[in-house]
Amino acid sequence: MIELVTSVTRLWQRIPKAVLFAVAVLVQCALLVLMVADRMQILREGTEVTLQTQPVDPRDLLRGDYVVLSYDISQVPAGALAGKPADARHPDVFVKLAPNAKGLYEAVSVHAEPVAVTAPQVLIRGRVGSYGGSCGEDRRRFCDKLPIKYGLESYFVPEGEGKKLEDARNQQKLRIVAAVLPSGRAAIKRLLLDGEPVYEEPLY
């Protein structure tokens, strides 16, 4: 075993540094391509849901070139999960969404595992947040209300455009359209200001 490790080490040392650098660059490029392809799949194939944004504490407004977003579905009643054991301090959950009379998607129920839905319902995957979602002595039980993040909590905007979106968000005039795959993964597809599209993610 020691001889094998020694042989591998010697072989590794013989590889030119330029080759190792090139391999590292190729691996990073491959990972980047996979990330882009994954997002493209969500945007192309996901079911569109429109979500109402909510005002955000002033300390968490525009950060750099992106706007912080919060939604009606960012905090939901735990329902049947309340008090039940969780598999982690910040477990993944699945929230069933359905459109209301205005076409805005609202939380219907939250589940520890995927459940069946029928159109126009969708199931979106999220993670219970750091504050107020875990209860009990071991912090591994679901609280009565769950703060949930879906990976939709920030959006990059052109420089100088953030203040307008902040104001619209805090006046509840800003909505987002998200694409949601059957697996529950979601991504922001477009922003709506007073019902009109203002930013749209390219599909490629």
CORUR-V732597 format. One line per field, one symbol per residue. psi: psi as a letter, one per 40 degrees, with the letter a starting at -180 (. if undefined). A space follows every 10 residues. Layout:
BEGIN
psi: ???
END
This chain:
BEGIN
psi: dddddddddd dddehidddd dddddddddd dddddddddd ddddeihhhh hhiiiihdef ahhbfihhii ideehihdbe eheiiieidg iiihhhiiia deehhihdii idiiiiihhe iihhhihhid hedhiideff ihidihhhie eeeihhiihe edddddddde efehiihihh ideeiiihdi hhhfehhdhh hie.
END
